[in-house]
Amino acid sequence: MIERSLVLLKPDAVQRGLMGKIICRFEDAGLKAVGVKMVWVKTEFAQKHYAAHLEKSFYPGLEKMITEGPVLALVLEGLHAVETVRKMVGPTEPKTAAPGTIRGDFAHHSYEYTDKKGIAIKNLIHASGNIAEAKEEIKLWFEDKELHTYETVHEKHVF
């Protein structure tokens, strides 16, 4: 039940100065950062991360967006981390994300708007979709030596 999830604060989150606010939400929910680094994503790496989308019509815009500025990559750990992070992040389309979710509070793009403009949706954040995906993504983004183990006060009260 203790899981790890990959979270990427995309260039729009970094550029808007939302990193601290977003990380704080995860920590407030009892998740801990066991890996953190800032990366300027290159085209080849974007193609590895988004391999499932390479042939889709929206991929060129997605690649352009993820490579336009630095990304803050995090590995978050905690009880049901993958599911918890996904709930906190909200749906992919910010317009449909409920208030209280990260996308619902900080992003407002819609597919209608971005499709009309021919750009990728600015939705601030990527979060692993399931446990298997999280394991693969973490291996892609982090070396084992970049991941840390430590105990938080929260863990002493929950576990």
N, C-alpha and C positions, 0 to 999 in steps of 0.2 A: 504493500500500500504506500510505502514511501517511494516516490517516483522523482524523476528528473524530467524537465521539459526545456526545450530550446525556445527562447524568446529573442526576437530581433526588434530593436527599436529602429525603425527605418529612417532614411534621411529626413523625411518630413518631421518626425518626432524630434530628431537631433536638432534640425534647423530651427524649430519652434521653441526650443529650450524646455521640452517636456520630460526629459530623461529622469530628473529627480522626482517629479510628481508621480510618474508611472512606477518607478522602482519603489517608492514609498508605499504605494497601494499594495504591491505584492508583499512587501515586508509586513505591512499592517495585517495582512491576511494570514501571516504565519509562514510564508515561503521565505527561503533564504537563498541568496546568490552564492553558488559554489564555483562559478566561473563567470568572469566578466572581461570583455575586451572590446576596444573600438577598432573597426576594420573598414577600410575603403575597399569595397567589393569590386573586383575586376570582372570583366565580361565572362571569362572562362569559368570563374567560380560561380557567378550568377547562373550560368547554364547548368552547373552541377546541382546547385541548390534547387532550382526550379525545373529540373529535368522532366518532370511529369507534365509541364506546361509548354515545352519547347515548340510543339507543333500547333499550339492554339493561337488563334488570331490576336489575342491580347498580349502574347508574350513579348513582342518588341517594346511595347510601352512599359511592361513590368521590368524588363531588363534596364531600360533607360532610367526608370525611377530608382531602382535599387543601387545603381552605380553612380547616381548624381551627387552623392555626398557620403560621409561616413555613416556607418551602422554601428549601434551598440549591441553586441551579442552577449546574451546572458544565458547561463544555465541555472534554472531555479529548481530547488529541491523542497519537497514537503509531502505531506499526506495528500494523496490524490492530486498531485501537482498538475498533471496534464489537464484533467477535467476542470480543476479549480481555475487555472490560468485561462482556459478557453471561455469559461463563464464570465470571468472578469473582463476579458478583452471585448466580447460581444461579437455579433455577426460581421462577416467580411465587409458588407456594405454599411458604412457608417450611418447612412440615412435611416436604416432599419434597426440600428442598435439602440437599445433602451438606455434612458438616462441612468447613470450609476455605473455603466460599463465604461471602459477606457475610450472605446470608439464613440460611444453615445455622448460622452462628455466633451471630447476634444476634437472630433472629426465630423464633417458634415457632407462629404462627397456622396454622390449617388451614381449608380451605373449609367443612368440616363445622361447625366451631366458629363461624365468622363468619356462615355462612348461618343457623344456628340463632338467633344473636343479632341478625340483620338489620343487620350492620355491614360495612364494607369491610375487606378483609384488611390487616392491618398488616404490610407487608413491606419497610418502610424506604426503598426506593429504586426509582427508575424508570431504565431504561437503554434507549436507542434499540434497536429490533429489527433494523434493517438500515441499510445506507448511505443509501438514499434517505430513509428515515424520519428518520435522524439529520440530514440536510441540512435537511429541512422543520422539524423541531423546533428546531434551532439558530436558524433564521431567525425562528421564532415567539418564542423566549425571549431572543435577543440581537441587538443591532444590531451591524453590522460594526465600529464604533468601540469596542465593548466586548470585542473579541477581539484577542489579542496574539500576537506572534511573538517567540520568543527560543529560544536553544539551551541545552540542559542538558548536563551532563557525561555523562550516560547516552547521549545521542545521539552524542557524540564516539566512544564505544566500540562502539555498535551499528550506526550507519550509516556 
